[in-house]
Amino acid sequence: MKHVGMGYLEKTLGEVIRSICDSKQSCEVDPTKLAKGEDITQNWTRLIENVTKVWTQISKSLEDMPKYVISLNPFFLKKKK
């Protein structure tokens, strides 16, 4: 799978993932792991925004998704049709 999906993942998610990581903004939502002064509500909002960015990129790229990757997850088959 690594060889089949690596190019697709880089093309589809590379920029989005790098942007999320480079922002260095916390998305921690486990109350026991929050840094002092962190706002869990703000972190939830940021987490949802980041997940939405990733899923948006994936959904926009279904036509480019390798058939092998699609075959591993029936959800993508339904969305592609």
RASUL-V47621 format. One record per backbone hydrogen bond with DSSP energy under -0.5 kcal/mol. NH is the residue of the N-H (numbers start at 1). CO is the residue of the C=O. If there is no record, write none. Layout:
nh=NH co=CO
nh=NH co=CO
//
This chain:
nh=5 co=1
nh=6 co=2
nh=9 co=5
nh=10 co=6
nh=11 co=7
nh=12 co=8
nh=13 co=9
nh=14 co=9
nh=14 co=10
nh=17 co=13
nh=18 co=14
nh=19 co=15
nh=20 co=16
nh=21 co=17
nh=22 co=18
nh=23 co=19
nh=24 co=20
nh=24 co=21
nh=25 co=20
nh=31 co=29
nh=33 co=30
nh=34 co=30
nh=38 co=35
nh=40 co=38
nh=43 co=39
nh=44 co=40
nh=45 co=41
nh=46 co=42
nh=47 co=43
nh=48 co=44
nh=49 co=45
nh=50 co=46
nh=51 co=47
nh=52 co=48
nh=53 co=49
nh=54 co=50
nh=55 co=51
nh=56 co=52
nh=57 co=53
nh=58 co=54
nh=59 co=55
nh=60 co=56
nh=61 co=57
nh=61 co=58
nh=62 co=59
nh=64 co=61
nh=65 co=61
nh=65 co=62
nh=70 co=66
nh=71 co=67
nh=72 co=68
nh=72 co=69
nh=73 co=69
nh=73 co=70
nh=76 co=73
nh=77 co=73
nh=78 co=74
nh=79 co=75
nh=80 co=76
nh=81 co=77
//
